[in-house]
Amino acid sequence: METETDPRWLNDQEQRAWRTHLDVNKLLMYQLEKDLQPFGLTNNDYEILVNLSESEAQRMRMSDLAAATLQSKSRLSHQITRMENAGLVRREHCESDRRGLYAVLTDLGSETMQKVAPHHVESVRRHFIDLLPPGELEALRESLAPVANHLRARRGRG
């Protein structure tokens, strides 16, 4: 007899779907990172550059950038230090909050984004988008949207 504390084990179909998702996620992220290596970037670097390049004045508060990239403030600080040493970003003090800091995209960071983005998009196409029939892309998005929405809502609570 099952109780509320008993795990709801995955059936065969659920197990296959879950394992396929894990495999695709790991393998795709590995491949995308491998394709960024010739530019001296990691997936985390690229995500930070994208966030900054798409932000007003190409800058974000460090706390907002940490939230956007799902990194702890400590981890992001180390990441930004590394990227600062490479000349891709710089830190600026926040005038309205003396303790606050901004991460700001430098000219080199912007040039790097312009150079790398076409290669990254091609990698995403080659290893993901072009492998799925166009109708399946929308179906995949619709299938994953409830999971993303659920996790975003939980993140907002925690």
C-alpha angles and dihedrals in degrees: 000000000000121000131195090262095053113104117251096232119211116254119226095270093047091046092052092048092048094047092047090052091050092048094048093046095049096041095044094048090047092051095045090050091048089053090052094051096085086062093049092246136126126209088258091052091050093048090052092048090050093050092049095044091052095046127094109273087001091273138109135185108257091238091053091047090050090052093046093051096038092237129136114251089246094052092046090050090056091046092050091048090055092047090046090054088053090052095242098116140010134203123239129187117247110242094207095047117036092202094047124097134196127214107218129193111238125215088259090050090051092048089048091052091050090050098043102038096074090051092047092049090050090051091051090049095046096046101034124001099047092047093064126068110248093247090053093057092065091043090051091049091049091047094051097040095082090052092049092046092049092050093045090052091050091048089054090055096047 
